[in-house]
Amino acid sequence: MPIDLQNAATFAVQIAKEAAQILKTGYHTNFSIHSKDGRHDLVTEYDQKVEDFLKQKIKLVYPDHDILAEESSSTPYSKHKPCWVIDPLDGTVNFAHRIPFFSISIALVIEKKVMIGVVLNVMVDETFVAIRNHGAYLNGKKLEHSKTNYLKDTILATGFPYDLILNPNHCIEHFVEILKLGVPIRRMGSAALDLCYVAAGRFDGFWETSLKPWDFSAGWLMIEESKGVISTLEGNSLDPFETSSVVAANPHIYSSLLKQLEVK
């Protein structure tokens, strides 16, 4: 039976907003913090609380769908069934240090295509929603990418992997190549929001290596539905189930950005 994407998007927004209240409640409390794979790869009890809440809600409404979520990513799922891809708290380091910039990201993937993307900027009540072939919106207003034509005039955003010290995928060299432009660069701490900000024209472009599907899936659709361009650092298509580098930009500067990111 075909899925009503409008209804599914409305549902995703509703549960994201309910989950945001969990994070807002926990933000000013004393909560437990643990390190995962690296000293700055943190997880709090609220990552798990929100993930459990979202999974429970999804399974009640869509019992036949699979779920790929950050804190339970080892749980088996099928790429051939509708799959909800969830980051319950994108920007955990910010949340843990009480920096009010973090998000909840929810995407629905069907036949390896992201059909719905919802990203909630928790502390400022910004709701980004994209539905395939129906546009991308921020609090009901349609998103448009920036109109900047030249790379030298841009403001860009990036992020670094937790194992930066190992320089995976030459991420340090990529950063150095952008530094040579002398343009403003922001490192905000939530890739999902970075991608939404590109879709909204706040940033002209974004790049990062080693992003997980829950980091970029919802933001990926925001970029496409705002008529921006998104790919891997090699210029290839993304896969909603694979770790990947990501480059996103308005169509005027995308090629220049990709070229600038080439490691000389």
CORJO-V204300 format. One record per helix or strand of 2 or more residues. SS is the DSSP state (H for helix, E for strand). FROM is the first residue (numbers start at 0). TO is the last residue. Records with the same first field share a line. If there is no record, write none. Layout:
SS: FROM-TO / FROM-TO
//
This chain:
H: 4-26 / 44-60 / 69-71 / 91-95 / 121-123 / 150-152 / 163-165 / 167-178 / 190-198 / 212-224 / 253-259
E: 32-34 / 41-43 / 65-68 / 82-89 / 102-109 / 112-120 / 125-130 / 135-137 / 140-141 / 154-157 / 183-185 / 204-210 / 228-230 / 243-248
//
